Each structure stands twice: as structure tokens, then as C-alpha cells.
Amino acid sequence: MQEAHSPAPPPASTPAPTPVLVRMRAEDNVAIVGNDGGLPAGTALPGGLVLRERVPQAHKVALVDIPEGGAVTRYGVTIGHALRALTAGSWVHERLLRMPPARDLKDLPLATAPRPAMVPLDGHTFQGYRNPDGSVGTRNLLAVTTTVQCVAGVLDVAVERIRRDLLPKYPHVDGVVALEHAYGCGVAIDAPEAVIPIRTVRHLARNPNFGGEVMVLSLGCEKLQPERLLPPGSLPLRVETVHAAPASTPGTALPILSTPAPDSAPFPATEPADAAWSHVRLQDEHHVGFASMIDDILATAETHLKRLNTRRRETVPASELVLGVQCGGSDAFSGVTANPAVGVCADLLVRAGATVMFSETTEVRDAVETLTARCASPEVAQKMVAEMAWYDAYLARGEVDRSANTTPGNKAGGLSNIVEKAMGSVVKSGSMPIAAVLSPGERAATRGLIYAATPASDFICGTLQLAAGMNLHVFTTGRGTPYGLAECPVVKVATRSDLARRWHDLMDLNAGAVADGDCSVEVMGWRLFHLLLDVASGRRTWAEQHRLHNALVLFNPAPVT
Ligand code: CA
């Protein structure tokens, strides 16, 4: 990245700010305006160019004359072709560009990129909760898995009661989370693509921040029966002793758990005894009235809370982090300040042996050639191609393409189209080889840099990253969004100092300092690295302090009925 700061002081008679232009690559023929509030017509730019019109902050300026049809180049790639001749010093916005077609998925380079030197980064630790299955949580939460939306109202009431009446008795538990969703019934549950929402709910239940405890709340008549959601072998099991026969006893066993004696023997005997689960079904005959349902849920929850309350943080290596990175409410600074800093941090974490997931298929589609080249093996690259092809077909089925991604806010923030947005988005992935590719809802089984294929929708991406095993989340934003998740800490990084100032108690880190010239991308990446270790150890993010929790949203490409 090249940053140019004019050394010339403004004339004494005018308060004009020192113009700041940011050009990403030497070969780029546009650069973006860094100054808060933009720059007025007539501003003398570094290098002698004079602005021909007012250009808003984060928007592009033509550095040379670009002929009609000529390529407009940023990040060293063609982000569009000029619809008319663009004079040097003029504002280049989305209405002046024609988007190039998407790269064909044939003949992509597969695992051909030279491997960067990966010097191990040792000695960094955090304070985490070690789980029975070996994973590590950054929070100690009780999660209640739901099989269907019908139970959500009852669960909401029960969760309020758990917060009020039970949590004060269990001070080492960080909170209770209802894993609510719109799936479970009224859906074509045997459709091939139903596998995506079903495995997402299954894997959400196993997120490392839930301590290996699985509590299921079902209705009874829904399509997503517990044995379909959690078939034998899908969870490491420990039989839960609360499942007793008398109707007055809370909790009923899942069908697959009904055969063994209600003692503490592992079931099945060959499975590791490292998770505990329980099940409450609202339509069970022993529920007489609403209050008995609530009492049953509370009593079952308490058995889990007792165990969770015995857990303590311990020193674990940074390699136990499973970081999900995402952006939302992006502007042209996202790809200049925050996302490159996330990329530096991603490289540090991968060098420390951690897992880093990047996602958002429509926002990496235009960089597919560099990504398939970076894959660790041809097989991983083939899976990357398959995920991109699946998503192309999914969008085509809805008669749109990747250009459906950009929002009015993106464009107001200077991002002309998805190509420009993608080039700025994919830098979050850093430079390490891509060790694995996950289909939506799959759970990560390898360390290192992982591409978890998800839509770019903030909530769907976050939900799928949670299912993949994310225990810490980084979210960059330029326009500003108060995004947060109840299941996992979300560290929000502002791309601009103006946003960081206005949203001072919502943004956890200001990467705008990079554009202000106060800090290099590398230093910002290290700052984020240390902040992540602090947050993983229990330091609360702004979203946690304000209890900002967005809903989980499942990705269901299958039909509803
Ligand atoms: Ca997003």
C-alpha cells in the first residue's frame, strides 16, 4: 500500500486541510480521498493534480486521464471500465463504471502460489475454558438448542427466569443463550439442501463457548425431531441423570438415550464421556399448564448450570483460538485500514497455530483466482471451486448475480461495485495458505486458515461461523453497525477515525489511525492480535457491555412448504 501525504502546508488565509490520498498499488489509476468530509474542488493534491470537483471522503479520484472504455484500476485489478472519458482530478463513482464479468471457474490455478515463509509465533496465551472434547471456550455460557421456532416464546420466558432466579446462584457462568431460529417445521426437510440448516443447528449446539453441555428444547410434533437433529454419534455423549421416569421429574430422555439405565455410565460405551445433554419436550403429557413447562426447563437448566459453574479459566496457547472474520457496512476504507490490519492479525494467529476463518462468498468471488492458487492442495482448491460454482448456481436460480451484494451504503461509502468491495474484503484473509474449505454449516476439523463458505449477510455468516466452531469474532465496519452476538464476543473494528469518534462506545478498535498516518497496518494488526487475546481471556467488548445481540439466522437454500 502506498500512502501519499502532501508536504505542502495550506495557505495561511484558508483553513483547508492537508489533503490525504490513499493509493493501494503503484499501478492503480485511482486513489481515494482520506480526509474527513472529503475535499473541495480546486484542492491541490500531492503530485500537482488539482481536484476538478468536490470528492467525498473514501471516494475515488482519477489520477490520470482515463479514456471512455478504459480500465479503472484499484488493488492492481480492473474494478470497472469508464462509461465516458474521465479527466485527471475528477470524481470516479459507481455511475461512471461498467462492472467487468466474473472470472470463469474453468482453468483456475490450483494450489500454485508460492508458500510464504511461516515462522512459528510461540509464547502467546490466553485464559480460556478447556472443554471435555479438547476445544476451548472464551466464554462459559449455557445454550439451549431449539428444534423449532414454535418453542421460542416459551423459551424466552424461561430464559428471563433463568437470568433472574438461577444465574445469581452460579456466578461463574457468563450467561444463558437461547439458540432460536425459524427452521424445524413447515420446511422440505428431505430436500437435498436441507442438510445445510440441519447441520448448522447441530453444530451450533457444540460451539466451544457452551462447555460441552447440550440442552435441547423441542415441541414434539415438528419435522426436525431430536433424533434427526442429533443422531447417535453426532455428539460426544455423557448420559444425563436428570432423565428420570416420574412425570414430576424434569426432562425426558432423547429417544436414543432411553435404553440405558439413568445412571452416569457413558452412552454409547464407545463414545467419549465428554458432553452432557438433556431434552425437554413441551408436548409431553406430564406438562400440565404453562407453569409446568417453565419449571421443567428451569430444573433441567439448573443441572447444566451446576456443572458449568465449576469451570475456571486456565492458561491455554493462542493456538486454541478459532477466529471468524467478517465485514459489514463496508466503505472504501474497509479495504485500506481495517481489513488489511485483520489480514496481518490473521497471519499472526495462523503462525501461532490458531484457526482463522474467512467467509462471505459473494465478497471473495472476484478474487477466486488468487484464492484457488493459495489453497494448500489441489483437493482443497477443488472444494473452493465447487463452493463458488454452487453459489453461482444458487444466485442464478434467483435470477441475480454477485452484483446483488453491494448496498446503497457501500456505494455512498465509495465502493463502486462488488469487484472493488471484494478486493478490499478478501485482504482480511492475510497471506497464509488456505488449509481447508468448509461447506455452509460444516464444523472445522483443521487448524490454520480456513475458507468457510457462507453468504455475506452479517447474521447468516456469523451463525455459520459459530456452527463451524468460532470462539471469537472480528467484525470490521466503515459505515457503522452495532452488530453483536450472544454466543461469542464480537470485536468491532472501525475503518475510519470519524466513525470511531462518533461511535466511541461501540467500536473496540480504530483502524482509521492507519489512514490518518498515525500507525502502520502492521502495528494495527499487532494491536488487534493483543486485543483479541485480552477479549478471549474475558475482557468484555462494547457489544457485550451493552448486551447487543443480533438474532441467529440459518441459511436455508431448500424449499419451505
Ligand atoms: Ca458481512
Residues whose N, C-alpha, C, O or C-beta is under 5 A from the ligand:
A	BS01	CA	Q326 C327 G328 A456 S457 D458
